[in-house]
């Protein structure tokens, strides 16, 4: 019985030691939006917070995949945006993005008319953002996805 208890205790210690280990391959996690839903007004901004880890702290690029989930209109729209934020050679930290709604969130996504409405009203866009980072050695992180973002269209 004591041997079984000792083995279980040893296994827990080993698991706890590996839990916080920072790996060579970068990791990325979505944390939050600043505001959801948002409007498509020209002066609107979307704030996104991500968390990253990378053993060497040599991240150099952030990629954003934008996907439209609306059932009407294009059901799948993917767009790659490449950002090069300052990472400061840290092996873990937070990335805070501020995207201009008109230029970086809904750019090239025509508003979808709601059929039978007079005057025509626009359907709210449902978007999903996916992010990954790349380091200077070419390693790419896992993909972090947001929860759905709703953009009221005018």
Rosetta silent file (secondary structure, phi, psi, omega in degrees, C-alpha in Angstrom):
SEQUENCE: XXXXXXXXXXXXXXXXXXXXXXXXXXXXXXXXXXXXXXXXXXXXXXXXXXXXXXXXXXXXXXXXXXXXXXXXXXXXXXXXXXXXXXXXXXXXXXXXXXXXXXXXXXXXXXXXXXXXXXXXXXXXXXXXXXXXXXXXXXXXXXXXXXXXXXXXXX
SCORE:     score description
SCORE:     0.000 S_00000001
   1 L     0.000  -40.128  179.738    0.000    0.000    0.000 S_00000001
   2 H   -66.934  -33.917  179.174    2.854    2.362    0.850 S_00000001
   3 H   -65.796  -41.996  179.422    4.509    1.593   -2.508 S_00000001
   4 H   -62.946  -41.704  178.034    1.325    2.482   -4.372 S_00000001
   5 H   -64.229  -41.106  179.381    1.065    5.749   -2.443 S_00000001
   6 H   -66.174  -40.571  179.424    4.724    6.568   -3.184 S_00000001
   7 H   -65.287  -42.736  177.962    4.276    5.831   -6.905 S_00000001
   8 H   -63.290  -42.043  178.810    1.180    8.067   -7.075 S_00000001
   9 H   -63.777  -41.911  178.882    3.003   10.873   -5.267 S_00000001
  10 H   -63.796  -41.970  178.629    5.981   10.574   -7.635 S_00000001
  11 H   -62.261  -42.192  177.720    3.684   10.644  -10.680 S_00000001
  12 H   -62.895  -40.550  178.973    1.994   13.825   -9.411 S_00000001
  13 H   -64.144  -44.211  179.348    5.365   15.513   -8.838 S_00000001
  14 H   -64.060  -41.465  177.673    6.536   14.630  -12.360 S_00000001
  15 H   -64.706  -39.709 -179.873    3.299   15.902  -13.913 S_00000001
  16 H   -66.443  -35.884 -179.988    3.497   19.151  -11.948 S_00000001
  17 H   -67.757  -37.222 -178.161    7.088   19.748  -13.074 S_00000001
  18 H   -81.139  -15.323 -174.388    6.215   19.362  -16.762 S_00000001
  19 H   -61.776  -42.818 -175.022    3.071   21.509  -16.578 S_00000001
  20 L   -97.586   11.769 -177.844    4.806   24.894  -16.714 S_00000001
  21 L   -71.093  129.055  178.035    7.594   23.908  -19.111 S_00000001
  22 L   -90.070  128.016 -175.126    7.997   26.340  -22.004 S_00000001
  23 L   -97.310  165.791  176.053    8.660   24.517  -25.278 S_00000001
  24 L   -64.856  -41.455  177.184   10.656   25.392  -28.408 S_00000001
  25 L   -71.548  127.885  179.173    7.461   25.295  -30.466 S_00000001
  26 L   -64.473  151.959  174.370    5.476   28.485  -29.746 S_00000001
  27 E  -127.528  145.229 -177.135    2.043   28.226  -28.159 S_00000001
  28 E  -135.999  141.371 -179.044   -0.767   30.735  -28.455 S_00000001
  29 E  -138.820  132.425  174.951   -4.037   31.087  -26.532 S_00000001
  30 E   -74.722  134.147  178.109   -6.991   33.438  -27.077 S_00000001
  31 E  -107.897  -54.343 -175.010   -7.887   35.362  -23.913 S_00000001
  32 E  -166.449  162.339  166.873  -10.532   37.990  -24.712 S_00000001
  33 E   -98.007  158.404  172.947  -12.175   40.606  -26.925 S_00000001
  34 L   -76.378  -40.370 -175.500  -12.510   44.173  -25.784 S_00000001
  35 L  -154.845  136.617  179.925  -16.183   44.454  -26.814 S_00000001
  36 L  -153.451  120.030    6.715  -18.626   42.079  -28.510 S_00000001
  37 L   -80.471  169.208  177.606  -20.827   42.859  -30.470 S_00000001
  38 E  -127.711  165.231  177.382  -19.374   45.841  -32.293 S_00000001
  39 E  -102.352  159.851 -179.004  -20.651   48.263  -34.949 S_00000001
  40 L   -90.138   23.449  179.823  -19.107   48.799  -38.380 S_00000001
  41 L   -64.754  152.760 -174.909  -18.665   52.560  -37.809 S_00000001
  42 L   -61.978  -26.926 -176.014  -15.515   54.168  -39.184 S_00000001
  43 L  -101.021   18.478 -178.809  -14.120   55.032  -35.752 S_00000001
  44 L   -90.447  143.167  177.294  -14.593   51.571  -34.182 S_00000001
  45 E  -130.673  146.656  177.287  -11.689   49.421  -32.996 S_00000001
  46 E  -111.302  123.453  178.036  -11.559   45.815  -31.857 S_00000001
  47 E  -101.636  130.658 -179.021   -9.148   44.951  -29.045 S_00000001
  48 E  -127.305  134.762  177.704   -7.973   41.339  -28.835 S_00000001
  49 E  -114.788  129.060  177.855   -5.802   39.797  -26.120 S_00000001
  50 E  -124.491  157.945  176.858   -3.705   36.685  -26.729 S_00000001
  51 E  -121.627  135.581 -178.788   -1.217   34.839  -24.535 S_00000001
  52 E  -128.957  156.522  168.984    1.974   33.287  -25.935 S_00000001
  53 E  -138.282  144.663  176.158    4.871   31.083  -24.813 S_00000001
  54 L  -161.803  123.540 -173.702    8.107   30.301  -26.673 S_00000001
  55 L   -56.692  -43.322 -177.125   11.283   28.918  -25.085 S_00000001
  56 L   -84.745  -17.692 -178.506   13.697   31.042  -27.108 S_00000001
  57 L    67.199   32.507 -175.523   11.562   34.179  -27.127 S_00000001
  58 L  -112.417   37.176  178.130   12.275   34.674  -30.834 S_00000001
  59 E   -66.573  140.697 -179.681    8.762   35.219  -32.204 S_00000001
  60 E  -132.384  -12.019 -178.854    8.714   37.382  -35.297 S_00000001
  61 E  -146.179  147.029  173.927    5.275   37.170  -36.954 S_00000001
  62 E  -122.735  129.443 -179.986    1.627   36.949  -36.028 S_00000001
  63 E  -113.400  138.751 -179.348   -0.877   35.660  -38.597 S_00000001
  64 E  -120.267  128.981  174.971   -4.600   36.296  -38.473 S_00000001
  65 E  -110.732  125.054 -178.720   -7.183   34.186  -40.293 S_00000001
  66 E  -108.140  127.945 -177.494  -10.606   35.794  -40.621 S_00000001
  67 E  -128.325  129.713  177.719  -13.572   33.507  -41.268 S_00000001
  68 E   -93.091  130.086 -175.879  -17.169   34.541  -41.942 S_00000001
  69 L  -105.593   -0.521 -177.788  -19.723   32.160  -40.451 S_00000001
  70 L   -56.364  142.883  178.945  -22.980   33.670  -41.816 S_00000001
  71 L   -76.382  -34.205  176.722  -25.316   31.137  -43.417 S_00000001
  72 L   -89.979  152.503 -179.183  -26.391   33.573  -46.152 S_00000001
  73 L    75.771 -160.887 -179.236  -23.766   34.949  -48.472 S_00000001
  74 L   -65.366  119.227 -177.652  -20.278   33.501  -48.411 S_00000001
  75 L   -79.696  -18.058  179.736  -20.418   30.809  -45.741 S_00000001
  76 L  -142.695  117.524  178.750  -16.645   30.591  -45.564 S_00000001
  77 L  -132.900  123.319 -177.795  -14.278   33.471  -46.138 S_00000001
  78 E  -122.380  136.644 -177.956  -10.676   33.230  -45.122 S_00000001
  79 E  -142.513  132.855  179.448   -8.161   36.035  -45.217 S_00000001
  80 E  -100.275  128.610  173.822   -4.593   36.062  -43.947 S_00000001
  81 E  -118.849  134.203 -177.952   -3.235   39.203  -42.313 S_00000001
  82 E  -112.173  118.248  178.242    0.414   39.305  -41.281 S_00000001
  83 E  -113.653  147.598  175.281    1.399   41.494  -38.338 S_00000001
  84 L  -123.514   80.230  178.839    4.858   41.945  -36.887 S_00000001
  85 L   -76.413  167.390  175.485    4.325   43.170  -33.331 S_00000001
  86 L   -80.154  118.313  178.986    7.139   43.826  -30.865 S_00000001
  87 L   -98.343  -23.240  175.720    7.702   40.667  -28.824 S_00000001
  88 L    67.043   26.796  178.012   10.792   41.897  -26.941 S_00000001
  89 L    53.807   33.496  176.226   12.533   38.460  -26.788 S_00000001
  90 L   -90.123  147.015  178.294   10.237   37.292  -23.979 S_00000001
  91 L   -90.943   -7.477  170.839    9.518   33.582  -23.609 S_00000001
  92 E  -156.946  152.348 -179.511    5.962   34.252  -22.393 S_00000001
  93 E   170.358 -167.051 -177.866    3.628   37.193  -22.359 S_00000001
  94 E  -119.021  139.796  174.414    0.533   38.822  -23.713 S_00000001
  95 E  -108.168  125.956  177.351   -0.137   40.182  -27.189 S_00000001
  96 E  -114.643  116.390  179.582   -2.649   43.010  -27.369 S_00000001
  97 E  -104.566  142.613  171.615   -3.992   43.763  -30.842 S_00000001
  98 E  -124.517  110.879 -178.143   -6.072   46.756  -31.837 S_00000001
  99 E  -106.148  133.682  174.956   -7.758   46.231  -35.194 S_00000001
 100 E   -74.892  123.357 -173.193   -9.609   48.968  -37.058 S_00000001
 101 H   -57.679  -51.275 -176.003  -13.052   47.518  -37.743 S_00000001
 102 H   -65.785  -36.066 -172.997  -13.558   49.017  -41.223 S_00000001
 103 H   -94.970  -28.396 -172.460  -10.020   48.295  -42.468 S_00000001
 104 H  -125.343  -13.357 -179.344   -9.018   45.049  -40.724 S_00000001
 105 H  -102.391  -50.109 -176.903  -12.158   43.331  -39.411 S_00000001
 106 L  -111.300    7.936  179.509  -14.818   43.665  -42.153 S_00000001
 107 L   -54.701  132.949 -179.603  -12.623   44.752  -45.093 S_00000001
 108 L    67.639   13.062  175.631  -13.734   42.994  -48.335 S_00000001
 109 L  -111.043   98.071  178.847  -16.822   41.542  -46.638 S_00000001
 110 L   -64.132  139.523  177.066  -19.870   43.034  -48.328 S_00000001
 111 L   -64.015  144.156 -178.377  -22.823   43.424  -45.994 S_00000001
 112 L   -98.589  124.509  178.235  -25.552   40.827  -46.598 S_00000001
 113 E   -70.597  142.541  172.480  -29.078   42.150  -47.240 S_00000001
 114 L   -87.352  117.004 -176.340  -31.933   40.629  -45.233 S_00000001
 115 L   -60.353  141.296  174.951  -34.467   39.565  -47.904 S_00000001
 116 L    82.100    5.163  178.496  -37.902   41.198  -47.820 S_00000001
 117 L   -97.554  134.219  178.874  -36.957   44.195  -45.686 S_00000001
 118 L  -129.255  121.365   -9.377  -37.871   47.674  -46.950 S_00000001
 119 L   -63.946  158.936 -175.829  -35.689   49.666  -46.788 S_00000001
 120 L   -58.025  127.469  173.857  -33.111   46.869  -47.014 S_00000001
 121 L  -100.350  158.620 -177.267  -31.588   46.005  -43.639 S_00000001
 122 E  -104.890  143.120  177.162  -28.241   44.305  -43.270 S_00000001
 123 L   -74.342  142.980  174.657  -27.556   40.999  -41.563 S_00000001
 124 L   -69.028  130.710  177.229  -25.200   41.026  -38.568 S_00000001
 125 E   -77.347  140.201  172.876  -21.895   39.446  -39.521 S_00000001
 126 E  -114.289  116.437 -175.727  -20.667   36.524  -37.459 S_00000001
 127 E  -120.366  151.546  174.367  -16.894   36.264  -37.651 S_00000001
 128 E  -126.696  133.398  176.265  -14.303   33.934  -36.207 S_00000001
 129 E  -110.499  139.120  175.985  -10.660   34.902  -35.903 S_00000001
 130 E  -124.530  142.896 -176.286   -7.828   32.402  -35.732 S_00000001
 131 E  -130.827  145.965  166.583   -4.263   33.319  -34.828 S_00000001
 132 E  -148.608  156.829  179.485   -0.877   31.681  -34.979 S_00000001
 133 E  -118.484  157.915  177.463    2.675   32.930  -34.496 S_00000001
 134 E  -127.290  141.391  176.541    5.952   32.001  -36.169 S_00000001
 135 E  -101.069  175.810 -175.277    9.409   32.247  -34.645 S_00000001
 136 L   -66.221  -20.279  177.377   12.713   33.087  -36.348 S_00000001
 137 L   -87.641   -0.508  177.868   13.554   29.370  -36.709 S_00000001
 138 L    91.491    1.931  176.391   10.341   28.801  -38.690 S_00000001
 139 L   -71.959  135.432  175.594    8.390   27.000  -35.951 S_00000001
 140 E  -110.084  149.272 -178.179    4.687   27.825  -36.017 S_00000001
 141 L   -80.913  173.929  167.366    2.402   27.708  -33.023 S_00000001
 142 L   -67.041  165.454 -178.195   -0.851   25.934  -32.567 S_00000001
 143 L   -95.803  127.771  177.662   -3.863   27.924  -33.792 S_00000001
 144 E  -100.893  127.849 -179.595   -5.829   29.926  -31.243 S_00000001
 145 E  -109.730  145.410  175.969   -9.473   30.611  -32.130 S_00000001
 146 L   -83.686  171.148  164.683  -11.740   33.299  -30.765 S_00000001
 147 L   -78.674  166.270  179.929  -15.327   32.868  -29.778 S_00000001
 148 L   -58.765  139.552  176.573  -17.731   34.248  -32.442 S_00000001
 149 E  -110.007  134.622 -178.642  -17.591   38.012  -32.943 S_00000001
 150 E  -110.091  128.342  179.280  -20.757   39.832  -34.022 S_00000001
 151 E  -118.683  114.546  177.499  -20.543   42.969  -36.182 S_00000001
 152 E   -74.356  123.296 -177.601  -23.736   44.999  -36.613 S_00000001
 153 L   -99.140  146.058  178.342  -23.807   46.210  -40.218 S_00000001
 154 L  -115.859    0.000    0.000  -25.438   49.420  -41.395 S_00000001
